Structures are given as C-alpha cells and as structure tokens.
C-alpha cells in the first residue's frame, strides 16, 4: 500500500478560479480529514468525513466544501480563490473517526499557489 | 474554544542533552492530546498520544490538566531527533475537530 495519496502534487491558479483536490485513503480506512497548512504554521483542520458524512468542520468559509465517495476517496473544493488560499493542503485517513483510538495517516500534500 | 500554543519556534540542543518541547492548550471538555512529528522530506506522522502513556523513540509526554500542558520530553537527544514537532488536540465536544499548534523545530547539534 502506497499510503495516502493526493493529486495533484502542485497546482497554480489565479484569483477567482475554482480548484478540486483529490485524496485516496489507505485501503480499509473509512475516514478522511483535510487540513490547510500555510507556510510557517501548523496544519489547520478543514473537514473530517466518515462513511461519506461530514463529521467535523473547522473555521473556514463556505467557499470550502468537500465530499467523500463510496470508495472512501475524497475531494476538497475551493471556490472563488483568494491569494490567502495559497497553502499546502494535507489529507489524512484513519480507520474510524480520527482520534485517540484511530491514528491519522497523512498524505504528502498538494501545494496550491494562487496568483 | 480550542487552542494549542507552542511557545518556542526553534529549539537547539546538543546531542546527549535533555529536551523539553512545551505545549499548552485550552479546552473546556475532555481533551485528547497528541504529538506529531515531521522529519525532513517525510510526511507528518503521529509520535505519541496521551492516553497510551507510552514512550516512543525515547520521548514521553504527560498530560497535566491543572496546568493544561502536554510537554514532550526526552532525557538524551539524538541527532536523528531533529525535526518539526506539532502538539495537537482533539475532542468530541467540538465535532471531532483537530487543532494543531504552530510547531517547534528541534535542532540537535553534534
């Protein structure tokens, strides 16, 4: 198993555009979480999905949305991109809801640059 | 509100010296605390969690609810411990969200 995979690796967009980031969890994992990591800061929680339902949401505007598919892969969508959305977007998967009893495994991230 | 603070951005110690990476949190319910580590050119990974009270790679962390702290300690630092360390908090009271601190870069000098 290659672990959590994310695509694309890098992405350059302009302000106002829309972007879709993709994540494939480790086989057998049913939960996917998304994080935004701005340079020099820790990861900021955006969403957690478990069994295709949203189970956690961070303090992000409605321009951010996500979904989880029947095969447990996930997409993160960001509309009306702003310069401040430039960041590394991390995906993490876990067997169940991420927490003490379900370790999160992180992907390599997608580097988004908004010009 | 949930919040995690790590007061040191950078911590440099010599090989063999003790290490303490500080973490303080604010949370009104029953928190779950974690330490994550990111080695150079590797993915973010779990180091340890408070509930297991385990020692991983010689590191330990004790949850002190009175001081709302979860400091990470190692008695004798090794050069391979050089990495970015993040303290994180989770809890069901806020919809199973995770909150990460800003991170501390540990540099172990030869």
Interface residues (C-beta under 8 A of the other chain):
Chain A: X3 X33 X35 X40 X41 X42 X43 X44 X45 X48 X55 X56 X57 X58 X90 X92 X97 X98 X99 X100 X103 X104 X105 X106 X107 X108
Chain B: X4 X32 X43 X44 X45 X46 X49 X50 X51 X86 X88 X90 X92 X94 X95 X96 X97 X98 X99 X100 X101 X102 X103
